[in-house]
Amino acid sequence: MRFWRRASQTVALSGGYAFAALMAVQADPAKAFDLSSLDVFGLFTKKDEPPAPSATTLPYKLDFDLGEAEDAKALTRTLQDASLLYRLRQDAPPDGETLSRRMAADLNPLVDALWSQGYFNAEVALVVDGVPLAVGAEPGAPLIRALEAHRNRDAVPIIVRVRPGKVFGFRNIDIVERGQGGAIADPLKVSKLKAGEPATAASLRAAQAALVDSMRAQSHPLAKVVELRPVVDHAAGIMDVTYVLDPGPLAGFGDITVGQTDEIPPEVVRSFIYLEPGDPYSPKALTDTRKSIAKIPAVGSVRIREADKLDGTGNLPIFVEVTERPKRLVGFSARYSTVDGPAVKVYWEHRNLFGGAERLRLETSVFFAPRIDGTKLQRFGDFEQSDLGGRFAFSFMKPALGGTRNDWLLDGAATRERVGTNRYGGYTARYANVTTAIRHRFSDTFSVQAGLEVERGQTSDVLGQVDYTLVGIPLSVNYDSTDDLLDPKKGIRATASFTPYPTFLGSTVGIYQTKAAISAYYALDEDGRYVLAGRVGFGSISGAGLDEIPATRRFYAGGGGSVRGYAYRSLSPLGPYWQLTGGRSLLELSAEARIKITDTIGIVPFFDAGTAFESSFPDGKQKLQMAAGLGFRYYTGIGPIRVDVAAPLNPRKGDKPVALYISIGQAF
């Protein structure tokens, strides 16, 4: 039975139940996931079975009959999400009258669900043993008798009989701006509504949100859709829709008030806000502000609230509140590659050490140190203490010195390591390093840093032993406009540093070190499912000969964050006995195509190339080692889990045919 008269003329859905049906929030059937469809071992069957027959209750089972509907499976899921009967199927009512009232209350939500998907001529009825209950009808005695007939026998078989009919499409789409208009250059394009496409509630909601977002992006913070007029013509099977927009006045940001901050000083939070009163209003600026504040290690969450009206100067006041994260953190991480071996790390962190949002982090790591003397670790009994490397490090940061945009950084480490390959040798090293610096933040994307560094250590390789002291002045710049730390889809990330270690400061060898890296990300679609990513790395050391430079300061390529497919730091010039010496310059190139197959699964074909050079500038005398491979990504809430399989394209003798890398986050 139809729940409206088919002979009715054009009907305006301007309010009440019909309009609510259009705008009701429904699950997207394309994204619905029913665990019962995976019930191979009966893990979920119990939930779908009705309660056992009883003399005191009337359990029931619910079946959906959609006839020959093309999208029956997805539409069934939508109806189940809307159905009270379905949600309460494990709660058996006491009698037929109660169950019949529950059935009657279920009909309008089912109609809402169908209308939200564009089925405006659908027929819905609930049937028990041939007795129907249609929309608008009251449960009668025949239905109650049919229900009671199953008492203490079996579950009442309730059939949801739906004949959806065809999906209505859009015909005329009008978007009208109040006042002088012009806040949106092409509103129809912004709405993404097109004539002939299905007239679903999701489409109407998405269009409304897109129109408001577009007006707000043009510095109209109070923009809104004041009227939405969908008109359905049942006979023609179409919908006409009109949006009436009110852009509101142009405005900038007003006063920015920092409210609740728990135990974090408000001036620290304010130093990470780069908005100023009078700046043009922009939702992106608010998003960037939220991300900037979240960089404070002590901050757990950020809430930015906009005033509901403009101030006396015609600007919109902004209110910022933050909550503090747990002060102490203990963590553990592990990584493994078939070329570089395993590594584990344990760390402890305090995020508000002295009450000024200071962060102190202590960490220690143990890793496998590959043998470089020609012997091999073939069984557990061959293991020696020297096969392990270790590192202890501390990092301290005091943000917003005196409420300014200057941060004080203090870092130190003590390391014992052996780097290289069994075939090509490498180096052993023991050293300690302390660096202190001041970082100035110009914006949430750009900062500069200057400091003082002292390092003392000993390295040994085929060129001999170097006992050294380095005292330098590290200078660096950092720019990062990417949208995500672990999985960027757009933007540029660039770092560059220059550190002189002159002898007049106390260095035993005078060297000048330059490093730079830039990576870029470009999404081919709006959802970021197809992303092109590229990276270039460069390094140079001048001022001393290769044998005078500590091996830890020379450049090497290879490994999971460099040229995949080759052992960690195994790509460099070869010296006496064909052993690795490291280089005085470095060039690395990487390119990836990041392709999402589903919301959680992706593949990444990639190409890497690079090596270190003996000269202070890449001169082409050493051949670039190249590799290609395929990566797999599993996307989680904290970032993608990365599994890369890489193969050298021009392998040297002794290089493995493939290498496997597993970690969290993209390669760059």
MARNUFI-147771 format. One record per residue (C-alpha): residue in one letter; residue number from 1; x, y, z. Coordinates in steps of 0.1 Angstrom, whole numbers. Layout:
resn / resi / X / Y / Z
a / NUM / X / Y / Z
...
// end
This chain:
resn / resi / X / Y / Z
m / 1 / 0 / 0 / 0
r / 2 / 14 / 34 / -9
f / 3 / 19 / 59 / 18
w / 4 / 9 / 88 / -4
r / 5 / -16 / 92 / -32
r / 6 / 1 / 85 / -65
a / 7 / -23 / 109 / -82
s / 8 / -10 / 137 / -60
q / 9 / 4 / 167 / -78
t / 10 / 37 / 184 / -71
v / 11 / 44 / 184 / -34
a / 12 / 67 / 210 / -16
l / 13 / 87 / 193 / 12
s / 14 / 92 / 225 / 32
g / 15 / 88 / 212 / 67
g / 16 / 75 / 185 / 91
y / 17 / 79 / 148 / 86
a / 18 / 86 / 148 / 49
f / 19 / 115 / 173 / 52
a / 20 / 129 / 155 / 82
a / 21 / 129 / 124 / 61
l / 22 / 151 / 141 / 35
m / 23 / 175 / 155 / 60
a / 24 / 176 / 126 / 85
v / 25 / 211 / 113 / 90
q / 26 / 214 / 79 / 74
a / 27 / 243 / 55 / 72
d / 28 / 260 / 56 / 38
p / 29 / 251 / 22 / 23
a / 30 / 283 / 21 / 3
k / 31 / 303 / 23 / 35
a / 32 / 282 / 0 / 57
f / 33 / 300 / -31 / 70
d / 34 / 280 / -60 / 83
l / 35 / 301 / -84 / 104
s / 36 / 274 / -111 / 100
s / 37 / 285 / -114 / 63
l / 38 / 318 / -127 / 76
d / 39 / 303 / -153 / 99
v / 40 / 322 / -183 / 86
f / 41 / 327 / -199 / 120
g / 42 / 294 / -188 / 136
l / 43 / 310 / -161 / 157
f / 44 / 281 / -137 / 151
t / 45 / 252 / -160 / 146
k / 46 / 240 / -159 / 182
k / 47 / 233 / -121 / 181
d / 48 / 210 / -126 / 151
e / 49 / 191 / -155 / 165
p / 50 / 159 / -144 / 183
p / 51 / 154 / -154 / 220
a / 52 / 139 / -188 / 227
p / 53 / 101 / -192 / 226
s / 54 / 85 / -184 / 259
a / 55 / 51 / -183 / 276
t / 56 / 57 / -148 / 289
t / 57 / 72 / -130 / 259
l / 58 / 69 / -129 / 221
p / 59 / 103 / -131 / 204
y / 60 / 104 / -123 / 167
k / 61 / 126 / -126 / 137
l / 62 / 129 / -99 / 111
d / 63 / 133 / -105 / 74
f / 64 / 136 / -79 / 47
d / 65 / 120 / -85 / 13
l / 66 / 130 / -59 / -13
g / 67 / 118 / -78 / -43
e / 68 / 141 / -73 / -73
a / 69 / 157 / -40 / -62
e / 70 / 191 / -36 / -78
d / 71 / 208 / -24 / -46
a / 72 / 189 / -47 / -22
k / 73 / 219 / -55 / 0
a / 74 / 229 / -18 / 6
l / 75 / 193 / -7 / 10
t / 76 / 187 / -35 / 35
r / 77 / 215 / -22 / 56
t / 78 / 201 / 13 / 55
l / 79 / 166 / 0 / 66
q / 80 / 182 / -20 / 94
d / 81 / 199 / 11 / 107
a / 82 / 166 / 30 / 107
s / 83 / 145 / 2 / 122
l / 84 / 136 / 1 / 158
l / 85 / 124 / -35 / 154
y / 86 / 158 / -45 / 142
r / 87 / 177 / -27 / 170
l / 88 / 154 / -42 / 197
r / 89 / 152 / -77 / 182
q / 90 / 169 / -93 / 213
d / 91 / 143 / -75 / 236
a / 92 / 112 / -96 / 232
p / 93 / 79 / -77 / 241
p / 94 / 55 / -94 / 265
d / 95 / 24 / -96 / 243
g / 96 / 10 / -91 / 208
e / 97 / -4 / -56 / 215
t / 98 / 30 / -43 / 226
l / 99 / 47 / -59 / 196
s / 100 / 21 / -45 / 172
r / 101 / 27 / -10 / 186
r / 102 / 64 / -14 / 181
m / 103 / 57 / -24 / 145
a / 104 / 35 / 6 / 139
a / 105 / 62 / 29 / 153
d / 106 / 87 / 14 / 128
l / 107 / 70 / 23 / 96
n / 108 / 77 / 61 / 95
p / 109 / 114 / 57 / 102
l / 110 / 115 / 31 / 73
v / 111 / 99 / 56 / 50
d / 112 / 123 / 82 / 62
a / 113 / 152 / 59 / 53
l / 114 / 138 / 52 / 18
w / 115 / 132 / 89 / 11
s / 116 / 167 / 98 / 22
q / 117 / 180 / 75 / -5
g / 118 / 157 / 91 / -32
y / 119 / 129 / 65 / -32
f / 120 / 99 / 88 / -31
n / 121 / 74 / 63 / -46
a / 122 / 84 / 34 / -24
e / 123 / 58 / 10 / -9
v / 124 / 63 / -3 / 27
a / 125 / 44 / -28 / 48
l / 126 / 51 / -51 / 77
v / 127 / 35 / -86 / 72
v / 128 / 29 / -114 / 97
d / 129 / 14 / -146 / 84
g / 130 / -2 / -127 / 55
v / 131 / -16 / -100 / 78
p / 132 / -2 / -66 / 67
l / 133 / 4 / -34 / 86
a / 134 / 8 / -4 / 63
v / 135 / 19 / 32 / 68
g / 136 / -9 / 53 / 85
a / 137 / -29 / 22 / 96
e / 138 / -35 / 13 / 132
p / 139 / -28 / -23 / 144
g / 140 / -60 / -43 / 145
a / 141 / -73 / -74 / 162
p / 142 / -63 / -97 / 132
l / 143 / -27 / -86 / 135
i / 144 / -26 / -91 / 173
r / 145 / -41 / -126 / 169
a / 146 / -15 / -135 / 143
l / 147 / 12 / -124 / 167
e / 148 / -2 / -142 / 197
a / 149 / -5 / -174 / 177
h / 150 / 32 / -179 / 180
r / 151 / 34 / -176 / 218
n / 152 / 55 / -204 / 233
r / 153 / 58 / -220 / 198
d / 154 / 84 / -201 / 178
a / 155 / 96 / -166 / 169
v / 156 / 71 / -144 / 152
p / 157 / 81 / -141 / 115
i / 158 / 79 / -104 / 106
i / 159 / 85 / -96 / 70
v / 160 / 95 / -60 / 60
r / 161 / 81 / -59 / 25
v / 162 / 95 / -30 / 5
r / 163 / 90 / -22 / -32
p / 164 / 114 / 8 / -36
g / 165 / 105 / 18 / -71
k / 166 / 129 / 40 / -89
v / 167 / 153 / 65 / -75
f / 168 / 142 / 101 / -81
g / 169 / 167 / 125 / -97
f / 170 / 174 / 162 / -96
r / 171 / 159 / 184 / -123
n / 172 / 161 / 221 / -116
i / 173 / 187 / 233 / -91
d / 174 / 185 / 270 / -80
i / 175 / 209 / 287 / -57
v / 176 / 200 / 322 / -46
e / 177 / 221 / 346 / -26
r / 178 / 205 / 373 / -5
g / 179 / 217 / 409 / -7
q / 180 / 242 / 418 / -34
g / 181 / 255 / 382 / -37
g / 182 / 288 / 373 / -52
a / 183 / 302 / 355 / -22
i / 184 / 304 / 324 / -44
a / 185 / 315 / 328 / -80
d / 186 / 299 / 296 / -92
p / 187 / 275 / 282 / -66
l / 188 / 262 / 254 / -87
k / 189 / 297 / 241 / -92
v / 190 / 305 / 244 / -55
s / 191 / 273 / 224 / -46
k / 192 / 283 / 195 / -69
l / 193 / 246 / 189 / -75
k / 194 / 239 / 179 / -111
a / 195 / 206 / 173 / -130
g / 196 / 198 / 137 / -133
e / 197 / 218 / 125 / -103
p / 198 / 200 / 107 / -75
a / 199 / 181 / 131 / -52
t / 200 / 194 / 118 / -18
a / 201 / 195 / 134 / 16
a / 202 / 232 / 129 / 17
s / 203 / 236 / 149 / -15
l / 204 / 214 / 178 / -1
r / 205 / 234 / 179 / 31
a / 206 / 267 / 178 / 13
a / 207 / 257 / 206 / -10
q / 208 / 245 / 227 / 19
a / 209 / 278 / 222 / 38
a / 210 / 298 / 229 / 7
l / 211 / 280 / 262 / 1
v / 212 / 284 / 274 / 37
d / 213 / 321 / 264 / 37
s / 214 / 327 / 282 / 4
m / 215 / 311 / 314 / 18
r / 216 / 331 / 312 / 51
a / 217 / 363 / 307 / 31
q / 218 / 356 / 341 / 15
s / 219 / 357 / 357 / 49
h / 220 / 319 / 355 / 56
p / 221 / 320 / 338 / 90
l / 222 / 283 / 341 / 97
a / 223 / 272 / 326 / 63
k / 224 / 243 / 302 / 64
v / 225 / 216 / 285 / 43
v / 226 / 184 / 302 / 54
e / 227 / 160 / 282 / 34
l / 228 / 161 / 248 / 15
r / 229 / 131 / 241 / -7
p / 230 / 130 / 206 / -21
v / 231 / 100 / 200 / -43
v / 232 / 91 / 164 / -54
d / 233 / 70 / 156 / -85
h / 234 / 59 / 120 / -79
a / 235 / 44 / 116 / -114
a / 236 / 76 / 127 / -131
g / 237 / 99 / 110 / -107
i / 238 / 121 / 141 / -101
m / 239 / 130 / 167 / -75
d / 240 / 135 / 204 / -79
v / 241 / 155 / 221 / -52
t / 242 / 162 / 257 / -42
y / 243 / 188 / 270 / -17
v / 244 / 186 / 305 / -3
l / 245 / 219 / 317 / 10
d / 246 / 227 / 345 / 34
p / 247 / 265 / 353 / 32
g / 248 / 264 / 377 / 60
p / 249 / 290 / 405 / 63
l / 250 / 327 / 404 / 54
a / 251 / 347 / 402 / 86
g / 252 / 381 / 396 / 101
f / 253 / 393 / 380 / 133
g / 254 / 385 / 399 / 164
d / 255 / 401 / 395 / 199
i / 256 / 417 / 361 / 205
t / 257 / 410 / 350 / 241
v / 258 / 429 / 321 / 256
g / 259 / 406 / 305 / 282
q / 260 / 410 / 272 / 300
t / 261 / 446 / 257 / 297
d / 262 / 447 / 234 / 328
e / 263 / 483 / 237 / 341
i / 264 / 498 / 250 / 308
p / 265 / 506 / 288 / 310
p / 266 / 482 / 307 / 288
e / 267 / 511 / 327 / 274
v / 268 / 527 / 295 / 260
v / 269 / 495 / 287 / 242
r / 270 / 492 / 322 / 229
s / 271 / 528 / 321 / 214
f / 272 / 517 / 293 / 191
i / 273 / 488 / 313 / 178
y / 274 / 498 / 333 / 147
l / 275 / 464 / 350 / 142
e / 276 / 462 / 386 / 150
p / 277 / 430 / 408 / 154
g / 278 / 421 / 423 / 120
d / 279 / 434 / 394 / 99
p / 280 / 408 / 383 / 73
y / 281 / 386 / 356 / 86
s / 282 / 395 / 321 / 73
p / 283 / 385 / 286 / 84
k / 284 / 419 / 274 / 72
a / 285 / 436 / 298 / 95
l / 286 / 416 / 283 / 124
t / 287 / 426 / 248 / 113
d / 288 / 462 / 258 / 111
t / 289 / 460 / 274 / 145
r / 290 / 446 / 242 / 160
k / 291 / 475 / 222 / 145
s / 292 / 500 / 247 / 157
i / 293 / 488 / 246 / 193
a / 294 / 487 / 208 / 192
k / 295 / 525 / 208 / 185
i / 296 / 530 / 218 / 222
p / 297 / 538 / 184 / 237
a / 298 / 518 / 191 / 269
v / 299 / 486 / 198 / 249
g / 300 / 461 / 170 / 246
s / 301 / 432 / 186 / 228
v / 302 / 424 / 221 / 213
r / 303 / 390 / 237 / 211
i / 304 / 385 / 268 / 191
r / 305 / 351 / 285 / 195
e / 306 / 338 / 314 / 174
a / 307 / 315 / 341 / 187
d / 308 / 280 / 340 / 174
k / 309 / 281 / 377 / 164
l / 310 / 306 / 403 / 153
d / 311 / 321 / 428 / 177
g / 312 / 318 / 466 / 175
t / 313 / 346 / 468 / 149
g / 314 / 329 / 442 / 126
n / 315 / 352 / 414 / 135
l / 316 / 346 / 379 / 149
p / 317 / 360 / 372 / 184
i / 318 / 378 / 338 / 188
f / 319 / 380 / 318 / 221
v / 320 / 407 / 291 / 225
e / 321 / 407 / 264 / 252
v / 322 / 431 / 235 / 256
t / 323 / 433 / 204 / 278
e / 324 / 465 / 189 / 291
r / 325 / 478 / 155 / 282
p / 326 / 490 / 130 / 308
k / 327 / 523 / 145 / 321
r / 328 / 543 / 113 / 320
l / 329 / 547 / 88 / 292
v / 330 / 566 / 55 / 289
g / 331 / 569 / 39 / 255
f / 332 / 585 / 12 / 235
s / 333 / 591 / 8 / 198
a / 334 / 606 / -18 / 175
r / 335 / 616 / -20 / 139
y / 336 / 630 / -46 / 116
s / 337 / 644 / -49 / 81
t / 338 / 659 / -80 / 65
v / 339 / 690 / -60 / 55
d / 340 / 696 / -38 / 86
g / 341 / 683 / -62 / 112
p / 342 / 662 / -55 / 144
a / 343 / 662 / -25 / 167
v / 344 / 643 / -17 / 199
k / 345 / 638 / 15 / 218
v / 346 / 625 / 24 / 252
y / 347 / 617 / 60 / 262
w / 348 / 603 / 81 / 291
e / 349 / 589 / 116 / 287
h / 350 / 576 / 143 / 310
r / 351 / 555 / 169 / 292
n / 352 / 552 / 197 / 318
l / 353 / 584 / 193 / 339
f / 354 / 585 / 226 / 357
g / 355 / 550 / 239 / 350
g / 356 / 559 / 259 / 319
a / 357 / 550 / 231 / 293
e / 358 / 587 / 220 / 293
r / 359 / 593 / 186 / 278
l / 360 / 620 / 162 / 289
r / 361 / 625 / 130 / 270
l / 362 / 649 / 102 / 279
e / 363 / 654 / 73 / 255
t / 364 / 677 / 43 / 251
s / 365 / 679 / 20 / 221
v / 366 / 697 / -12 / 213
f / 367 / 703 / -24 / 178
f / 368 / 721 / -51 / 158
a / 369 / 755 / -39 / 147
p / 370 / 763 / -56 / 114
r / 371 / 797 / -73 / 113
i / 372 / 823 / -55 / 90
d / 373 / 853 / -78 / 95
g / 374 / 842 / -106 / 71
t / 375 / 829 / -130 / 97
k / 376 / 792 / -139 / 99
l / 377 / 767 / -145 / 127
q / 378 / 753 / -179 / 117
r / 379 / 741 / -193 / 150
f / 380 / 733 / -180 / 185
g / 381 / 766 / -193 / 199
d / 382 / 785 / -170 / 175
f / 383 / 770 / -139 / 192
e / 384 / 794 / -114 / 207
q / 385 / 789 / -83 / 228
s / 386 / 802 / -62 / 199
d / 387 / 774 / -74 / 178
l / 388 / 751 / -49 / 196
g / 389 / 751 / -12 / 193
g / 390 / 735 / 12 / 217
r / 391 / 724 / 48 / 222
f / 392 / 713 / 69 / 252
a / 393 / 698 / 103 / 245
f / 394 / 680 / 131 / 262
s / 395 / 660 / 160 / 248
f / 396 / 647 / 190 / 266
m / 397 / 625 / 218 / 252
k / 398 / 612 / 249 / 270
p / 399 / 587 / 265 / 246
a / 400 / 578 / 302 / 244
l / 401 / 606 / 318 / 264
g / 402 / 591 / 347 / 283
g / 403 / 559 / 343 / 262
t / 404 / 578 / 349 / 229
r / 405 / 580 / 327 / 199
n / 406 / 614 / 315 / 209
d / 407 / 620 / 280 / 222
w / 408 / 651 / 267 / 240
l / 409 / 663 / 233 / 229
l / 410 / 689 / 211 / 247
d / 411 / 698 / 177 / 233
g / 412 / 725 / 152 / 241
a / 413 / 734 / 116 / 232
a / 414 / 760 / 89 / 239
t / 415 / 764 / 63 / 211
r / 416 / 783 / 32 / 204
e / 417 / 777 / 18 / 169
r / 418 / 791 / -2 / 140
v / 419 / 779 / 7 / 106
g / 420 / 784 / -9 / 73
t / 421 / 782 / -43 / 56
n / 422 / 800 / -76 / 60
r / 423 / 813 / -75 / 25
y / 424 / 822 / -38 / 21
g / 425 / 832 / -31 / 57
g / 426 / 823 / 1 / 74
y / 427 / 833 / 19 / 106
t / 428 / 830 / 16 / 144
a / 429 / 823 / 46 / 165
r / 430 / 820 / 59 / 201
y / 431 / 810 / 95 / 207
a / 432 / 790 / 119 / 229
n / 433 / 773 / 150 / 217
v / 434 / 755 / 180 / 233
t / 435 / 737 / 207 / 214
t / 436 / 718 / 237 / 227
a / 437 / 699 / 261 / 204
i / 438 / 673 / 288 / 202
r / 439 / 645 / 283 / 177
h / 440 / 624 / 312 / 165
r / 441 / 590 / 305 / 150
f / 442 / 579 / 330 / 124
s / 443 / 547 / 311 / 116
d / 444 / 532 / 277 / 120
t / 445 / 552 / 266 / 89
f / 446 / 585 / 284 / 90
s / 447 / 612 / 286 / 117
v / 448 / 649 / 293 / 120
q / 449 / 674 / 279 / 146
a / 450 / 709 / 287 / 159
g / 451 / 730 / 272 / 186
l / 452 / 762 / 256 / 199
e / 453 / 773 / 220 / 195
v / 454 / 801 / 200 / 211
e / 455 / 810 / 165 / 202
r / 456 / 838 / 143 / 212
g / 457 / 845 / 108 / 200
q / 458 / 865 / 82 / 182
t / 459 / 859 / 65 / 149
s / 460 / 878 / 37 / 132
d / 461 / 877 / 24 / 96
v / 462 / 899 / 13 / 67
l / 463 / 913 / 49 / 66
g / 464 / 925 / 47 / 102
q / 465 / 914 / 59 / 136
v / 466 / 903 / 95 / 142
d / 467 / 901 / 109 / 177
y / 468 / 883 / 142 / 175
t / 469 / 866 / 171 / 191
l / 470 / 841 / 192 / 172
v / 471 / 828 / 226 / 184
g / 472 / 804 / 242 / 160
i / 473 / 776 / 267 / 155
p / 474 / 746 / 249 / 139
l / 475 / 723 / 271 / 118
s / 476 / 691 / 257 / 102
v / 477 / 658 / 267 / 86
n / 478 / 627 / 246 / 85
y / 479 / 596 / 249 / 63
d / 480 / 567 / 225 / 65
s / 481 / 533 / 233 / 48
t / 482 / 522 / 196 / 46
d / 483 / 488 / 186 / 60
d / 484 / 499 / 155 / 80
l / 485 / 531 / 146 / 98
l / 486 / 530 / 108 / 91
d / 487 / 509 / 108 / 59
p / 488 / 512 / 140 / 39
k / 489 / 489 / 145 / 9
k / 490 / 498 / 180 / -1
g / 491 / 524 / 206 / 6
i / 492 / 562 / 210 / 8
r / 493 / 586 / 200 / 36
a / 494 / 621 / 215 / 34
t / 495 / 650 / 216 / 58
a / 496 / 685 / 231 / 53
s / 497 / 714 / 234 / 77
f / 498 / 749 / 248 / 78
t / 499 / 774 / 241 / 106
p / 500 / 809 / 254 / 107
y / 501 / 833 / 236 / 130
p / 502 / 863 / 261 / 130
t / 503 / 895 / 252 / 148
f / 504 / 895 / 285 / 167
l / 505 / 865 / 273 / 186
g / 506 / 883 / 242 / 198
s / 507 / 877 / 217 / 170
t / 508 / 906 / 194 / 163
v / 509 / 896 / 193 / 126
g / 510 / 881 / 223 / 108
i / 511 / 852 / 213 / 87
y / 512 / 820 / 229 / 72
q / 513 / 789 / 208 / 68
t / 514 / 759 / 215 / 47
k / 515 / 727 / 194 / 46
a / 516 / 694 / 200 / 28
a / 517 / 663 / 180 / 20
i / 518 / 631 / 189 / 3
s / 519 / 600 / 167 / -3
a / 520 / 568 / 176 / -21
y / 521 / 534 / 160 / -21
y / 522 / 506 / 165 / -47
a / 523 / 471 / 149 / -45
l / 524 / 455 / 141 / -78
d / 525 / 420 / 141 / -64
e / 526 / 402 / 160 / -37
d / 527 / 401 / 130 / -13
g / 528 / 438 / 124 / -15
r / 529 / 434 / 88 / -26
y / 530 / 461 / 93 / -53
v / 531 / 492 / 112 / -42
l / 532 / 525 / 118 / -60
a / 533 / 554 / 123 / -36
g / 534 / 590 / 131 / -44
r / 535 / 621 / 138 / -23
v / 536 / 656 / 152 / -29
g / 537 / 684 / 150 / -3
f / 538 / 718 / 167 / -5
g / 539 / 749 / 170 / 17
s / 540 / 784 / 184 / 15
i / 541 / 815 / 187 / 38
s / 542 / 845 / 209 / 30
g / 543 / 876 / 220 / 48
a / 544 / 894 / 188 / 54
g / 545 / 905 / 156 / 36
l / 546 / 884 / 124 / 38
d / 547 / 908 / 107 / 62
e / 548 / 907 / 136 / 86
i / 549 / 869 / 137 / 89
p / 550 / 853 / 115 / 115
a / 551 / 836 / 85 / 99
t / 552 / 803 / 95 / 116
r / 553 / 803 / 129 / 98
r / 554 / 809 / 115 / 64
f / 555 / 780 / 108 / 41
y / 556 / 765 / 74 / 34
a / 557 / 733 / 64 / 15
g / 558 / 712 / 32 / 17
g / 559 / 685 / 19 / 40
g / 560 / 648 / 24 / 48
g / 561 / 649 / 62 / 48
s / 562 / 673 / 66 / 20
v / 563 / 678 / 42 / -10
r / 564 / 657 / 12 / -1
g / 565 / 670 / -22 / -12
y / 566 / 705 / -16 / 0
a / 567 / 719 / -21 / 35
y / 568 / 718 / 8 / 59
r / 569 / 746 / 34 / 50
s / 570 / 763 / 10 / 26
l / 571 / 764 / 33 / -4
s / 572 / 796 / 53 / -5
p / 573 / 830 / 54 / -22
l / 574 / 853 / 24 / -16
g / 575 / 888 / 28 / -3
p / 576 / 916 / 3 / 3
y / 577 / 906 / -34 / 2
w / 578 / 873 / -23 / -14
q / 579 / 860 / -11 / 20
l / 580 / 835 / 17 / 26
t / 581 / 850 / 51 / 34
g / 582 / 820 / 74 / 33
g / 583 / 819 / 105 / 12
r / 584 / 822 / 143 / 15
s / 585 / 789 / 148 / -4
l / 586 / 756 / 131 / -9
l / 587 / 727 / 130 / -34
e / 588 / 694 / 111 / -28
l / 589 / 663 / 109 / -50
s / 590 / 630 / 92 / -43
a / 591 / 596 / 91 / -60
e / 592 / 564 / 74 / -50
a / 593 / 528 / 70 / -62
r / 594 / 506 / 65 / -32
i / 595 / 474 / 48 / -42
k / 596 / 445 / 40 / -18
i / 597 / 426 / 9 / -29
t / 598 / 402 / 11 / 0
d / 599 / 399 / 35 / 30
t / 600 / 424 / 13 / 49
i / 601 / 445 / -5 / 22
g / 602 / 469 / 11 / -2
i / 603 / 498 / 3 / -25
v / 604 / 529 / 24 / -32
p / 605 / 552 / 18 / -62
f / 606 / 584 / 36 / -57
f / 607 / 618 / 44 / -71
d / 608 / 650 / 54 / -52
a / 609 / 684 / 64 / -63
g / 610 / 715 / 78 / -45
t / 611 / 750 / 75 / -33
a / 612 / 778 / 94 / -15
f / 613 / 807 / 110 / -34
e / 614 / 843 / 113 / -25
s / 615 / 844 / 150 / -35
s / 616 / 828 / 179 / -16
f / 617 / 801 / 182 / -43
p / 618 / 784 / 154 / -63
d / 619 / 806 / 151 / -94
g / 620 / 793 / 119 / -111
k / 621 / 825 / 99 / -105
q / 622 / 805 / 75 / -83
k / 623 / 776 / 58 / -100
l / 624 / 741 / 63 / -85
q / 625 / 727 / 31 / -71
m / 626 / 691 / 26 / -80
a / 627 / 662 / 5 / -66
a / 628 / 626 / 0 / -72
g / 629 / 599 / -17 / -52
l / 630 / 563 / -19 / -41
g / 631 / 549 / -9 / -8
f / 632 / 518 / -18 / 11
r / 633 / 500 / 5 / 35
y / 634 / 475 / -2 / 62
y / 635 / 459 / 31 / 73
t / 636 / 452 / 35 / 110
g / 637 / 440 / 64 / 131
i / 638 / 476 / 72 / 141
g / 639 / 492 / 68 / 107
p / 640 / 499 / 42 / 80
i / 641 / 517 / 10 / 88
r / 642 / 543 / 7 / 61
v / 643 / 556 / -25 / 45
d / 644 / 580 / -19 / 16
v / 645 / 597 / -46 / -6
a / 646 / 626 / -31 / -26
a / 647 / 650 / -46 / -51
p / 648 / 683 / -31 / -63
l / 649 / 683 / -23 / -100
n / 650 / 721 / -22 / -104
p / 651 / 732 / -44 / -75
r / 652 / 768 / -47 / -65
k / 653 / 783 / -81 / -57
g / 654 / 770 / -92 / -23
d / 655 / 738 / -70 / -23
k / 656 / 707 / -90 / -14
p / 657 / 681 / -94 / -42
v / 658 / 653 / -79 / -21
a / 659 / 649 / -61 / 12
l / 660 / 618 / -58 / 34
y / 661 / 610 / -27 / 56
i / 662 / 583 / -24 / 82
s / 663 / 575 / 8 / 101
i / 664 / 548 / 33 / 109
g / 665 / 545 / 64 / 87
q / 666 / 554 / 70 / 51
a / 667 / 590 / 66 / 39
f / 668 / 593 / 104 / 37
// end
